[in-house]
């Protein structure tokens, strides 16, 4: 291609640069000159307006319409003036230099309203609208009575300007062409030809002629950059020639040394092959040992993770935990780096409380090794859970360390609590059943006796009525007066009227009391023997009524109990004994919350128990008007051993057991709504049908 060589490229670039400079200079000067012509046109139209205005003021042309029209037509014949017009206050053209003037009404209105000249330059035209004053357009009067409208055509001047600049561009293009030709000739003689000589020398050296040297007696010998390039080329050629000879000698010597080295390498290769065989056997043996150790470590890690053993490794020399497994990190809700940084720290502690003694789980004591302890772990965020800890001595990198194995025994403790509670309930059930049986027997014969007295008294009442009738009939016989007097005295002493009125009432009250005792006994029997170890359909409304009767002694002094039990409630499949225990715990807690608010001698509170069907669930609401639960304790009320009651009055297990029974054993839910000082509502939701997966 033409531009693949240096000479044409330089020629084109120089020509383009010259053209760009010339055009840029001409174009940059054109706009200021054009603007100067426009400004000159505006000044000319302003001078013309002043002259017309002066002429009209001096000669009173404004009053003479004919003279004013002649003046306007005369001015319209001036060079570049395209329109002169006088417009009255009403907008009518009073005089114009053309018969069909195009007047811009907006400019006329602006000049009249502002009482100031308005000048506009647009599309090579300059328009000036200046106000006229007074009755004869005299400046003595301040009122505007018309305007002078002038329009000047600047097109001819701008056309002459464009013609002038076109000529300038033509002359500049000719000069640029001549300069480009001269620059090309000079470039070829002074640069291109000399560089071609250097390129020819490089080609001969590339072909293998290392003895070639550039001639420095001609144009290449000048003291300029190309001359320096030629001298450096000759020096490079001499250096390359010397190095080539040295390389040939070195290659000859290296070939001899390589032959000797090859013999030595052949001998050492045999020795290395024998050594490699021995090392390969040792490596295989070590690889098998490492694999067995890795398998053992994987097995041990899998077993420890499978049994949920949290492992902490403590370095007594550094005074910090150096290792912990994933189970340990999940157990105390910290990552490995946090455990290391929090070791033996006063700011972050994981407390392990055993029988009132407090230990830092992240800073074990060396003197407690080989000790097994059970206690409660308290995390920094307030969570707690029962755990067991075993400390033992191990060796890591030849140094003694302390390994701490921690198990979360929450499930075991829950199972122990459930077993203990079941044993207690079983004992209480047996005792209550025995007491109910023993009470039921005397209640039955006492009731039978009272009914016998009531029925017998009715029979005796008939006899007394007959005696009274007989007394009336024999009251006139003299022989029976003495006997009748003795009967009257005996009746008066016995107060028969009072006995006739009160004995039936006493029998009724006794029977009512016996019915109440019978209901309590029946409720105790139902509460104590709700069913076996399998889920059975249960009437929740009946369970609530039995629980209210059994727990009456707990709430009767502190609150009134209201029930709103839905008659449409379906039977649900559940463990009735566990549900009775949950209802009893909730009712007792509500009573205690009311006592905490109003005190022992205050007004009674209110406990409201309601049931209603909720789709696939049965909803039980137990609301009280007690003290309420603070917001900071809402997330902890179901934690094991958490209680806000004084020491000795609460174990912190009632709500934990209730949560375990409702959520884990029955697949239900427990929600809490509470406001401090207003009261608390526990919402229990039990599924009507048994869940597919149950935790027993």
C-alpha positions in Angstrom: 0.0 0.0 0.0 1.0 3.6 -0.6 1.1 4.5 3.1 3.1 1.4 4.2 6.3 3.3 3.6 7.7 6.1 5.9 8.1 8.8 3.2 4.5 8.9 1.9 3.1 8.7 5.5 5.2 11.7 6.6 4.2 13.6 3.4 0.5 13.0 4.0 0.8 13.9 7.7 2.6 17.2 7.0 0.1 18.1 4.3 -2.9 17.4 6.5 -1.3 19.4 9.4 -0.7 22.4 7.1 -4.2 22.3 5.7 -5.7 21.9 9.3 -3.7 24.9 10.5 -4.6 27.1 7.6 -8.3 26.2 7.7 -8.4 26.6 11.4 -6.9 30.0 11.3 -9.2 31.2 8.6 -12.4 29.7 10.2 -11.5 31.1 13.6 -11.1 34.6 12.2 -14.3 34.4 10.2 -16.8 34.3 13.1 -15.4 37.5 14.9 -15.3 39.4 11.6 -18.9 38.3 10.8 -20.1 39.4 14.3 -18.3 42.7 13.8 -20.3 43.3 10.6 -23.5 42.4 12.4 -22.7 44.8 15.2 -21.8 47.5 12.6 -25.2 46.9 10.9 -27.0 47.4 14.3 -25.1 50.6 14.9 -26.0 51.9 11.4 -29.7 51.2 11.9 -29.5 52.9 15.3 -27.9 56.0 13.7 -30.6 56.0 11.0 -33.3 55.8 13.7 -31.7 58.7 15.6 -31.5 60.7 12.4 -35.2 60.1 11.4 -36.3 60.8 15.0 -34.3 64.1 15.0 -35.7 65.1 11.6 -39.2 64.5 12.7 -38.7 66.4 16.0 -37.1 69.4 14.2 -39.3 69.6 11.2 -42.6 68.5 12.9 -43.0 65.8 10.3 -45.0 63.9 12.8 -47.9 66.4 12.3 -47.7 66.5 8.5 -48.5 63.0 7.3 -47.4 63.6 3.7 -44.0 65.0 4.7 -43.6 62.0 7.1 -44.4 59.6 4.3 -41.8 61.2 2.0 -39.2 61.1 4.7 -39.9 57.4 5.4 -39.9 56.5 1.7 -36.6 58.5 1.2 -35.0 56.6 4.1 -36.2 53.3 2.7 -34.1 53.9 -0.5 -30.8 53.9 1.5 -28.4 51.1 1.0 -29.2 47.9 2.9 -32.4 49.4 4.4 -35.3 47.1 3.6 -38.1 48.7 5.6 -38.9 52.0 7.4 -42.3 52.4 9.0 -44.1 54.7 11.5 -46.8 52.9 13.5 -49.4 54.7 15.7 -50.5 53.9 19.2 -53.4 51.9 17.8 -51.0 49.7 15.8 -51.9 51.2 12.4 -49.1 51.9 9.9 -49.1 55.6 9.4 -46.2 55.6 6.9 -44.0 52.9 5.3 -41.2 52.6 2.7 -43.0 49.5 1.2 -46.6 49.0 0.3 -46.8 45.6 2.0 -44.7 45.9 5.2 -44.3 42.8 7.4 -44.5 44.2 10.9 -43.7 42.1 14.0 -46.5 43.1 16.4 -44.7 41.5 19.4 -41.7 43.9 19.0 -44.0 46.9 18.6 -45.9 46.0 21.7 -42.7 45.5 23.7 -41.4 48.9 22.7 -44.7 50.7 23.5 -45.1 49.0 26.9 -41.5 49.3 28.0 -41.0 52.8 26.4 -37.5 51.5 25.3 -35.9 50.7 22.0 -36.0 47.0 21.0 -33.3 45.6 18.8 -33.4 42.1 17.2 -30.8 40.4 14.8 -32.2 37.4 13.0 -31.4 35.6 9.8 -29.0 38.3 8.5 -31.6 41.0 9.3 -31.5 43.7 12.0 -34.7 45.1 13.3 -35.0 48.2 15.6 -38.3 49.4 17.1 -38.0 52.7 19.0 -40.9 54.6 20.7 -42.1 58.0 19.6 -43.5 60.5 22.1 -46.1 63.3 22.3 -48.7 64.5 20.0 -46.3 65.2 17.2 -43.7 62.6 18.2 -41.7 65.1 20.3 -39.4 63.8 23.1 -40.8 66.7 25.3 -43.8 64.5 26.0 -43.3 61.4 28.1 -46.3 59.5 26.8 -45.7 57.0 24.0 -47.8 57.8 20.9 -46.2 55.5 18.3 -43.1 53.7 17.3 -40.5 53.9 14.5 -39.9 50.5 12.9 -36.6 50.0 11.0 -35.4 46.8 9.3 -31.9 46.5 7.6 -30.8 43.6 5.3 -27.2 42.6 6.2 -27.1 39.8 3.6 -25.1 41.7 0.9 -22.3 42.6 3.4 -22.2 39.0 4.7 -22.1 37.7 1.1 -19.1 40.0 0.4 -17.4 38.6 3.5 -17.9 35.0 2.4 -16.5 35.8 -1.0 -13.5 37.4 0.6 -12.8 34.4 2.8 -13.2 32.1 -0.1 -10.5 33.9 -1.9 -8.3 33.7 1.2 -8.9 29.9 1.4 -7.9 29.4 -2.2 -4.7 31.3 -1.9 -3.9 29.5 1.3 -4.5 26.1 -0.3 -2.1 27.0 -3.2 0.6 28.0 -0.8 0.1 24.9 1.3 0.4 22.7 -1.8 3.7 24.4 -2.9 5.1 24.1 0.7 4.1 20.4 0.8 6.0 19.7 -2.5 9.0 21.5 -1.3 8.9 19.6 2.1 8.6 16.2 0.3 11.6 16.9 -1.8 13.6 18.0 1.2 12.5 15.0 3.2 13.5 12.5 0.5 16.9 14.0 0.1 17.8 14.6 3.8 16.0 11.7 5.6 14.5 9.0 3.4 17.6 8.4 1.2 20.0 8.2 4.2 17.7 5.9 6.1 17.5 3.6 3.0 21.3 3.2 3.2 21.0 2.2 6.9 18.2 -0.3 6.1 20.3 -1.8 3.3 23.2 -2.4 5.8 20.8 -4.1 8.2 19.6 -6.4 5.4 23.2 -7.5 4.6 23.9 -8.2 8.2 20.7 -10.3 8.5 21.8 -12.3 5.5 25.1 -13.2 7.4 27.5 -10.6 6.1 28.9 -9.6 9.5 31.9 -7.8 8.0 29.8 -5.1 6.2 30.3 -1.5 7.4 28.4 1.6 6.4 30.5 4.3 4.5 30.8 7.4 6.7 32.5 9.6 4.1 29.3 10.6 2.3 25.9 11.9 3.5 26.0 9.3 6.4 29.0 11.1 7.9 27.1 14.2 8.8 26.9 15.2 12.5 23.1 14.7 12.9 20.8 11.9 14.3 21.0 9.7 11.1 24.8 10.1 11.1 24.9 9.0 14.8 22.7 6.1 13.8 25.2 5.0 11.1 28.2 5.2 13.5 26.3 3.2 16.1 25.4 0.6 13.5 29.1 0.1 12.6 30.0 -0.2 16.3 27.2 -2.7 16.8 28.4 -4.7 13.8 32.0 -4.9 15.1 30.7 -6.0 18.6 28.5 -8.6 17.1 31.3 -10.0 15.0 33.6 -10.3 18.1 30.8 -11.9 20.1 30.1 -14.4 17.3 33.8 -15.6 17.3 33.8 -15.9 21.1 30.5 -17.9 21.0 32.0 -20.3 18.5 35.0 -20.9 20.8 32.7 -21.3 23.8 30.5 -23.8 22.0 33.5 -25.9 21.2 34.7 -25.9 24.8 31.1 -26.6 26.0 30.7 -29.6 23.8 33.8 -31.2 25.4 32.5 -30.4 28.9 29.1 -31.8 28.0 30.6 -35.1 26.9 32.4 -35.5 30.2 29.3 -34.4 32.2 27.2 -36.9 30.3 29.5 -39.8 31.5 29.2 -38.6 35.1 25.4 -38.2 34.8 25.1 -41.8 33.4 26.9 -43.1 36.5 24.9 -41.0 38.9 21.7 -42.0 37.2 22.3 -45.7 38.0 22.9 -44.7 41.7 19.8 -42.5 41.8 17.6 -45.3 40.3 18.6 -47.6 43.2 18.0 -44.9 45.7 14.6 -44.0 44.2 13.5 -47.6 44.5 14.3 -47.6 48.2 12.7 -44.2 48.7 9.6 -45.3 46.8 9.1 -48.3 49.1 9.5 -46.0 52.2 7.1 -43.4 50.7 4.5 -46.1 50.0 4.8 -47.3 53.5 4.5 -43.8 54.9 1.6 -43.0 52.6 -0.3 -46.1 53.9 0.5 -45.0 57.5 -0.8 -41.5 56.8 -3.9 -42.8 55.2 -4.6 -45.1 58.1 -4.1 -42.1 60.5 -6.3 -39.9 58.3 -9.0 -42.6 58.3 -8.7 -42.8 62.1 -9.1 -39.0 62.4 -12.1 -39.0 60.1 -13.7 -41.8 62.0 -13.0 -40.1 65.3 -14.3 -36.7 64.0 -17.4 -38.4 62.5 -18.1 -40.2 65.8 -17.7 -37.1 67.9 -19.8 -35.0 65.6 -22.4 -37.8 65.4 -22.8 -37.9 69.2 -22.7 -34.0 69.3 -19.6 -33.8 71.4 -18.2 -30.3 71.6 -14.4 -30.4 71.8 -12.3 -27.5 73.1 -8.5 -27.7 73.2 -6.8 -25.3 75.7 -3.1 -24.5 75.7 -2.1 -23.6 79.3 1.2 -22.0 78.3 -0.5 -19.5 75.9 -3.6 -19.2 78.1 -6.1 -19.6 75.3 -8.1 -22.0 73.2 -6.2 -23.2 70.2 -8.8 -25.5 68.6 -12.5 -26.2 68.6 -14.7 -28.4 66.4 -17.9 -27.4 64.5 -20.1 -28.8 67.2 -18.4 -26.6 69.9 -18.8 -23.5 67.7 -22.5 -24.2 67.1 -23.1 -25.0 70.8 -21.9 -21.6 72.1 -22.8 -19.7 68.9 -19.3 -18.4 68.2 -16.9 -19.0 65.3 -13.4 -20.4 65.8 -11.6 -17.0 65.7 -14.0 -15.5 68.2 -13.4 -18.5 70.6 -9.7 -18.0 70.4 -9.9 -14.2 71.0 -12.4 -14.6 73.8 -10.3 -17.2 75.7 -9.8 -16.1 79.4 -11.3 -12.7 78.4 -13.1 -10.6 80.9 -15.4 -9.0 78.3 -16.7 -12.2 76.7 -17.4 -15.2 79.0 -19.3 -18.4 78.6 -20.3 -19.2 82.2 -20.6 -22.8 83.4 -22.5 -22.9 86.7 -22.3 -26.1 88.8 -24.2 -26.1 92.2 -23.7 -22.4 92.6 -20.1 -22.3 91.5 -19.3 -20.4 88.3 -16.6 -21.4 85.8 -15.5 -19.9 82.6 -16.0 -22.5 79.9 -13.4 -20.8 77.6 -10.7 -20.7 80.4 -10.6 -24.1 82.1 -8.5 -24.7 85.2 -5.6 -27.2 84.9 -6.4 -28.5 88.5 -9.9 -29.7 87.4 -8.6 -32.2 84.8 -10.2 -35.7 84.9 -13.3 -34.1 86.5 -16.9 -34.8 85.2 -19.4 -32.1 86.0 -23.0 -31.3 85.1 -24.4 -27.8 85.2 -25.9 -25.0 83.2 -24.1 -23.0 80.4 -25.0 -19.3 80.2 -24.1 -17.7 76.9 -23.2 -13.9 76.6 -26.5 -13.1 74.8 -28.6 -14.5 77.7 -29.4 -18.0 76.4 -28.8 -21.0 78.8 -28.9 -24.8 78.5 -27.9 -27.7 80.7 -24.6 -29.3 79.8 -22.0 -31.8 81.1 -18.2 -31.2 81.0 -15.3 -33.7 81.0 -11.7 -32.4 81.3 -8.7 -34.6 80.3 -5.0 -34.2 79.6 -3.7 -34.6 76.0 -0.5 -34.0 74.1 -0.3 -31.8 71.0 3.1 -31.3 69.3 4.8 -32.9 72.3 3.3 -30.4 74.8 0.6 -30.8 77.4 -2.9 -29.4 76.6 -6.2 -29.6 78.2 -9.1 -31.2 76.2 -12.6 -30.2 77.3 -15.5 -32.3 76.1 -19.0 -30.7 76.5 -22.4 -32.3 75.8 -25.7 -30.5 75.5 -27.8 -32.6 77.9 -31.0 -30.5 77.3 -32.8 -33.5 75.8 -31.7 -35.8 78.6 -32.8 -33.3 81.3 -36.1 -32.8 79.5 -36.5 -36.6 79.5 -35.6 -36.8 83.2 -38.0 -34.0 84.0 -40.8 -35.7 82.0 -40.0 -39.0 83.7 -40.0 -37.4 87.1 -43.2 -35.5 86.3 -44.8 -38.7 85.0 -43.8 -40.5 88.2 -45.1 -37.7 90.3 -48.3 -37.6 88.3 -48.6 -41.3 88.5 -48.2 -41.2 92.3 -50.5 -38.3 92.6 -53.0 -40.1 90.4 -52.9 -43.2 92.5 -53.2 -41.2 95.7 -56.0 -39.1 94.2 -57.8 -42.1 92.9 -57.5 -43.8 96.3 -58.7 -40.7 98.1 -61.5 -40.3 95.6 -62.6 -43.9 96.1 -62.4 -43.6 99.9 -64.4 -40.3 99.8 -66.9 -41.6 97.4 -68.0 -44.5 99.7 -68.9 -42.4 102.7 -70.4 -39.7 100.5 -72.7 -42.3 99.0 -74.0 -43.7 102.3 -74.3 -40.1 103.8 -76.3 -39.1 100.7 -78.4 -42.2 101.0 -79.0 -41.4 104.7 -80.0 -37.8 104.0 -82.4 -38.9 101.3 -83.9 -41.4 103.7 -84.3 -38.7 106.3 -85.9 -36.4 103.7 -88.3 -39.1 102.5 -89.1 -40.2 106.1 -89.8 -36.6 107.1 -92.2 -36.3 104.3 -94.0 -39.4 105.6 -93.9 -38.0 109.2 -95.4 -34.7 107.9 -98.4 -36.6 106.6 -98.8 -38.3 110.1 -98.6 -34.9 111.8 -101.2 -33.5 109.5 -103.5 -36.4 110.3 -102.9 -35.7 114.1 -103.8 -32.1 113.6 -107.0 -33.0 111.9 -107.9 -35.5 114.7 -107.2 -32.8 117.3 -109.7 -30.5 115.6 -112.4 -33.2 115.6 -111.9 -34.2 119.2 -111.5 -30.7 120.6 -115.1 -30.7 121.9 -114.9 -33.9 123.9 -114.2 -33.3 127.6 -112.5 -36.7 128.3 -109.7 -35.9 125.7 -109.0 -32.3 126.8 -106.2 -33.3 129.1 -104.5 -35.5 126.5 -104.9 -32.7 123.9 -103.3 -30.2 126.2 -100.3 -32.5 126.7 -100.0 -32.9 122.9 -100.1 -29.1 122.4 -97.4 -28.6 125.0 -95.2 -31.3 123.4 -95.7 -29.7 119.9 -94.8 -26.3 121.4 -91.6 -27.6 123.0 -90.6 -29.3 119.7 -91.3 -26.2 117.6 -93.0 -28.3 114.9 -93.7 -25.3 112.6 -90.0 -24.5 112.5 -89.0 -28.1 112.0 -91.5 -28.5 109.2 -90.0 -25.4 107.4 -86.3 -26.0 108.0 -85.7 -29.7 107.9 -86.5 -30.0 104.2 -84.2 -27.1 103.5 -81.4 -28.6 105.5 -81.7 -31.9 103.6 -81.6 -29.9 100.3 -78.4 -28.1 101.3 -76.8 -31.4 102.4 -77.6 -33.0 99.1 -76.2 -30.0 97.2 -72.9 -30.2 99.2 -72.8 -33.9 98.5 -73.3 -33.3 94.8 -70.4 -30.8 94.8 -68.2 -33.3 96.6 -69.1 -35.9 94.0 -68.2 -33.6 91.2 -64.8 -32.8 92.7 -64.2 -36.5 93.3 -65.2 -37.2 89.7 -63.0 -34.4 88.4 -60.0 -35.7 90.4 -60.6 -39.2 89.0 -60.8 -37.8 85.4 -57.7 -35.6 86.0 -55.7 -38.4 87.5 -56.6 -41.2 85.0 -57.0 -39.4 81.7 -55.8 -42.3 79.5 -52.9 -44.5 78.7 -49.7 -44.0 76.8 -51.3 -43.6 73.4 -53.0 -40.6 71.8 -56.8 -40.8 72.2 -59.6 -38.5 71.1 -60.1 -36.0 74.0 -62.7 -33.4 74.8 -60.7 -30.3 75.5 -63.6 -28.5 77.0 -64.1 -31.2 79.6 -60.4 -31.3 80.3 -60.5 -27.5 81.0 -63.5 -27.8 83.3 -61.9 -30.6 85.3 -58.7 -28.6 85.6 -60.6 -25.5 86.8 -62.3 -27.6 89.5 -59.1 -29.4 90.7 -57.1 -26.2 90.8 -59.8 -24.2 92.5 -57.8 -23.9 95.7 -55.0 -22.2 93.7 -57.1 -19.4 92.2 -60.2 -18.9 94.3 -58.5 -16.3 96.6 -56.8 -14.4 93.8 -59.1 -14.3 90.8 -62.4 -15.2 89.2 -62.3 -17.7 86.4 -64.5 -17.3 83.3 -64.8 -19.8 80.6 -66.0 -19.4 77.0 -65.9 -22.9 75.6 -67.0 -23.4 72.0 -69.7 -26.1 71.8 -68.6 -26.9 68.2 -65.1 -27.9 69.3 -64.1 -31.3 67.8 -62.3 -34.1 69.7 -58.6 -33.9 69.2 -56.1 -36.8 69.3 -53.6 -36.1 72.1 -52.1 -37.3 75.3 -54.8 -36.2 77.7 -52.6 -36.4 80.8 -50.0 -34.1 79.3 -52.6 -31.6 78.2 -54.1 -31.6 81.7 -50.6 -30.9 83.1 -50.2 -28.0 80.6 -53.6 -26.5 81.5 -52.8 -26.8 85.2 -49.4 -25.1 84.8 -51.0 -22.3 82.8 -53.8 -21.8 85.3 -51.4 -21.7 88.3 -49.1 -19.3 86.5 -52.0 -17.0 85.7 -53.1 -17.0 89.4 -49.5 -16.2 90.6 -49.2 -13.4 88.0 -52.4 -11.8 89.4 -51.1 -12.2 93.0 -47.8 -10.5 92.0 -49.8 -7.5 90.7 -52.5 -7.0 93.3 -51.0 -8.7 96.4 -52.6 -11.2 98.7 -55.1 -8.7 100.1 -56.0 -6.8 97.0 -59.0 -7.0 94.6 -59.4 -10.2 92.7 -58.2 -10.4 89.1 -59.8 -12.2 86.2 -58.7 -15.4 84.4 -60.6 -16.1 81.1 -60.3 -19.4 79.3 -61.8 -19.7 75.8 -61.7 -22.3 73.1 -62.6 -22.2 69.4 -61.9 -24.3 66.3 -59.2 -22.8 63.9 -59.1 -24.9 60.7 -56.9 -27.9 61.3 -56.2 -26.7 64.9 -58.0 -26.2 68.1 -57.1 -22.8 69.8 -57.1 -22.4 73.6 -56.6 -18.9 75.0 -55.7 -18.4 78.7 -55.7 -14.7 79.5 -55.1 -13.1 82.9 -55.0 -9.5 84.3 -51.7 -10.1 86.0 -48.4 -8.2 86.1 -47.4 -9.1 82.5 -44.1 -10.2 81.1 -41.3 -7.6 80.4 -40.2 -7.4 76.8 -36.6 -8.4 77.6 -37.9 -11.7 79.1 -40.3 -12.7 76.3 -37.7 -14.7 74.4 -36.5 -16.5 77.5 -39.7 -17.7 79.2 -39.5 -21.1 77.6 -35.8 -21.6 78.5 -35.1 -24.3 81.1 -34.6 -23.0 84.6 -35.5 -19.5 83.7 -37.9 -17.9 86.2 -38.6 -14.4 87.6 -40.0 -15.7 90.8 -38.1 -15.5 94.1 -35.9 -18.3 95.1 -37.9 -21.3 96.4 -41.1 -20.2 94.6 -40.3 -21.3 91.1 -38.2 -23.9 89.3 -38.3 -22.4 85.8 -39.6 -25.7 84.4 -43.3 -25.2 84.1 -43.4 -23.3 80.8 -40.5 -25.4 79.5 -42.5 -28.6 80.0 -45.6 -27.0 78.5 -43.6 -25.9 75.4 -42.2 -29.4 75.1 -45.6 -31.1 75.4 -47.4 -28.7 73.0 -44.7 -28.2 70.3 -42.5 -31.3 70.4 -45.0 -34.0 71.5 -48.1 -32.8 69.7 -46.7 -30.6 66.8 -48.6 -27.6 68.0 -47.7 -24.0 68.8 -47.6 -21.6 71.8 -47.8 -17.9 71.2 -47.6 -15.2 73.9 -49.2 -11.7 74.0 -48.3 -9.6 77.0 -48.2 -6.0 78.2 -46.6 -5.0 81.5 -49.2 -4.0 84.0 -52.2 -5.1 81.8 -51.9 -8.9 81.6 -50.8 -11.9 79.5 -52.5 -14.2 77.1 -51.1 -17.6 76.2 -52.5 -19.0 72.9 -52.2 -22.8 72.5 -52.8 -24.4 69.1 -53.2 -28.2 69.0 -53.7 -30.1 65.7 -57.0 -32.0 65.5 -55.4 -35.0 63.8 -52.1 -36.5 64.9 -49.0 -35.2 63.1 -46.9 -37.5 60.9 -43.7 -36.9 62.9 -44.0 -36.8 66.6 -41.4 -36.4 69.3 -42.4 -38.6 72.3 
